[in-house]
Amino acid sequence: MTQVPEQTKADRRPSRAGRRFSWRTVVVLIAPFTVVYLAFLVYPTVRVLMLSFTNSDIAGRGSFVGIANYAHLLKDALFWASLWHTVYFILLCVVPNTAVGLIFALMIVRLGRLRSPVMAMLFLPYILPVSVVTQIWLWVLDTNYGIFNYLTGTKLNWFQDPHWAMPAVAFVTIWWTVGFNILLFVAGLQSIPQEYYEAAALDGASGGLQAFRYITWPLVWPVTSLVLVLQLIAQWQIFNQVYLLTNGGPYNSTIVTIQYMYIQAFQLHHGGYATTISMALFVLILVSSLAQIRLLRFRGNP
Amino acid sequence: MRRRRFSASSAVVTAITVAIAVVWVFPVYWALNTSLSVDTQTVKIPPVWVPSPPILDSFKYVIANTAIIRWYFNSVVTSLAIDVLVLFLTMMCAYALSQIAFRGRRALFVFFLAGFMIPGATNVVPLFMFLNRLNMVDTYLGVILPQLVYPIAVVVYKQFFDQMPQELGDAARMDGASDFRILFTIFLPLNLGITWALAIVLFLFAWNNFFWPFIIIASTPMMTIPVGITQVQSWYGIAYPRIMASAVLAALPTAILYLIFQRRVTQGVAITAGIK
């Protein structure tokens, strides 16, 4: 049946669930987005899996090679190195970015008239293109003439130092994106009813620390877990900042997984092998974010 | 009205917060400062904190000697196309999902939601091959098409359309209005606020997108501005005032958009992140 009997208002059932419609209208309304969705999201996702079993070049020409790519991947030292660098970046970025976001948000909600300009200043970097962000920081952290080294008296070449390159990339990432986290935290903090704090004060909760521990932290937890999950998914896919700040250097010490996929695909023209790297990362992102969601839910609702 | 306690400790917290915010935007100021300085000023120690006098030479140089005007044009064309197309596609789709009880609409909605689990970056290799077969490498369409997939906009519109009073559509339908008329003359005007918020952030995201244009664009004249300005460095070596001038020019449209529509930008960013 394509048509459902028309309902009158007297039915008191939701009439949008039961009125007449033509399938032509539905198709015209839905088809454009669905086609785009199938062609540019679903199809590539399926193709990644298929290509990972081939020796395709970057034009997609190649033949089936079974699990050869996966066997090679397990022995590929540079792949494992890139994976470790990505994980290292995640460790440097996800929790610190979330913590800094929460701390700044807590400070901001205490402000009065200054709240809006302060928020604007902390959010501003987020609206910049990544290449603008990296060019600014390449200059600020320049070895010889950078303002940072001048003010601190250091002489480091931050983005080409084996120890400091990745922390510096993580720092720039936090500078760039923390505004987003602050925004979500401020929204979460504002939705906590003021009465809770007043009641806590009457009950003799001493000072801000206890109020934070027993009111703010549990009530803002849904936002915290959302930010953590969004961060994790985003930072697994780190490429732009690393490519533009260190280009994987010094000596491949900051090369990350998407960058290795990029090199295999677009510089070495190993399309098949590049999609094998994509698959590995895809599975890691899926598994780790689902695990994280479960874990955070569990912690959030004891 | 909530009482605000004026105490020494809260004054200290306010001062610290403001100080952090000032330090946070300082690099942006520093980029602006350098872009308005001459080369010799930028390598002085101690540094020159305020350009004296501010000069526009670096901007003139970048505009005259790089393809930055062309990159601007490319970015405007692709970002606007993405913006308008995404709004139309997702609005129509969400209207059908919300207002028409066709079979399978729940399944379709869940199918779109599943798209959130696909990390964009892992798909670029087959996406590139696909567009290569369509002869769209190094073209506007190649930049635009893969950026039209915004299931989150469908979700947002559906949420807003679900909240519309039912009598609205029913009355118009009694008068013989088609679903398209109802969408564009009743639903759209009543949801202009969220449409503006979405339009502004979608433009922002499209303008700022680096990775996809970087993959699909091969020639310098076809680059969008965030990709193009990374060429400036190799174009004439390390000359920070010129690099900073190109960065300032690249950031200008989104920065202006943000300064004018601050509330809409934050609303749009929050809503596309899943928080109302």
Interface residues (C-beta under 8 A of the other chain):
Chain A: T2 V4 K9 P14 S15 R16 A17 G18 R19 F21 W23 T25 V26 V28 L29 I30 P32 F33 T34 V36 Y37 A39 F40 L41 V42 Y43 P44 T45 R47 V48 L51 S56 I58 A59 G60 F104 M107 I108 R110 L111 G112 L114 S116 P117 V118 M119 A120 M121 L122 F123 L124 P125 Y126 I127 L128 P129 V130 S131 V132 Q135 I136 W137 W139 V140 D142 N144 Y145 I147 Y150 W175 F180 L183 L184 A187 G188 Q194 V223 L226 L230 I233 W236 Q237 F239 N240 L244 I258 M261 Y262 A265 F266 G271 A274 T275 S278 M279 L281 F282 I285 L286
Chain B: R2 R4 S10 V13 T14 I16 T17 V18 I20 A21 V22 W24 V25 P27 V28 W30 A31 T34 T42 V43 I45 P46 P47 F88 L89 T90 M92 C93 Y95 A96 L97 S98 Q99 I100 A101 F102 R103 L108 F112 G115 M117 I118 P119 G120 A121 T122 N123 V124 V125 P126 L127 F128 M129 F130 N132 R133 L145 P146 L148 V149 P151 V154 Q166 G169 D170 R173 S178 D179 F180 L183 L204 W207 N208 F210 F211 I215 I225 P226 V227 I229 T230 Q233 Y240 I243 M244 S246 A247 A250 A251 T254 A255 L257 Y258 Q262 V265 T266 V269 A270 A273 G274 I275
